[in-house]
Amino acid sequence: MRITCPICGERDRREFYYQGAAVALDRPEADAEPEAWVDYVHVRDNPCGMTRDLWYHEHCGSWVVVTRNTATHEVIETALASDIKEQGA
Amino acid sequence: MVELIAKTPFDGALPLEVGTVSASEVDTGVLTSVAPYKGKNKALSEALKGAHGMAAPAPNRATGKEGSRAIWFGREMVLLCGPEPDAKLGKHAALTDQSDAWAVARLEGENAAQVLARLTPIDLRPGVFKRGHTARTELQHMMASITRIGERSYQIMVFRAFAQTLAHDLKIAMQGVAARQPR
């Protein structure tokens, strides 16, 4: 599996560290309902198909949001987490 | 007073020469990580140009020449190799002395790329990884910075504590490549 770091280009999977589902980008407000926080902290989907997760490119220090297909292992899209956060998407 | 003797990072493990490839230790002089403050990339590049004669490198690139280089060293970070950093740079970036933290080697020779290809997953083909290109990547299990500094020469940097491992890994790879050359 190869992942395209938006800064370094296509690199081997070994260079990346897997963090988990990209929920960290949608942190609930501090006064959100407890259910929202339970979802945020504990509840994860385990999809067969499209998923979005966070990978850390250890060598350049970028957090990368990887959209990939768990069934085919196809990597569909990668983007810098900082860009996504700044756009408020 | 105890007499302290400074040792170089490779401490005799280099130079090595196997077949057409040689590995040697490089004394790069002062190493300084230069991390621009937010929004100061352009100002830093200009200050770097004024003080040291080279612009800040774009990602995956290195600028300057032997003895005075600026190597892209990760997100929002440049490694200045050689000169003592000009005080003006401190206005635009955080400067940290790294001189004793890295072991720097040069790998050169006809088959240098083949030797490196045994150790790192990056694409080293001459059309892709050209002179002046650099990569933060891994070399065996070590975090490394690899810069192509010439037609057949590369500069490899790893943490100083890994110097002996780097020398060992290079030696094995050099022997492997040499063994496959027709005699």
Boltz contact constraints between the chains, C-beta under 6 A:
constraints:
  - contact:
      token1: [A, 7]
      token2: [B, 59]
      max_distance: 6.0
  - contact:
      token1: [A, 12]
      token2: [B, 121]
      max_distance: 6.0
  - contact:
      token1: [A, 59]
      token2: [B, 136]
      max_distance: 6.0
  - contact:
      token1: [A, 59]
      token2: [B, 137]
      max_distance: 6.0
  - contact:
      token1: [A, 60]
      token2: [B, 74]
      max_distance: 6.0
  - contact:
      token1: [A, 60]
      token2: [B, 75]
      max_distance: 6.0
  - contact:
      token1: [A, 60]
      token2: [B, 136]
      max_distance: 6.0
  - contact:
      token1: [A, 61]
      token2: [B, 74]
      max_distance: 6.0
  - contact:
      token1: [A, 61]
      token2: [B, 75]
      max_distance: 6.0
  - contact:
      token1: [A, 62]
      token2: [B, 75]
      max_distance: 6.0
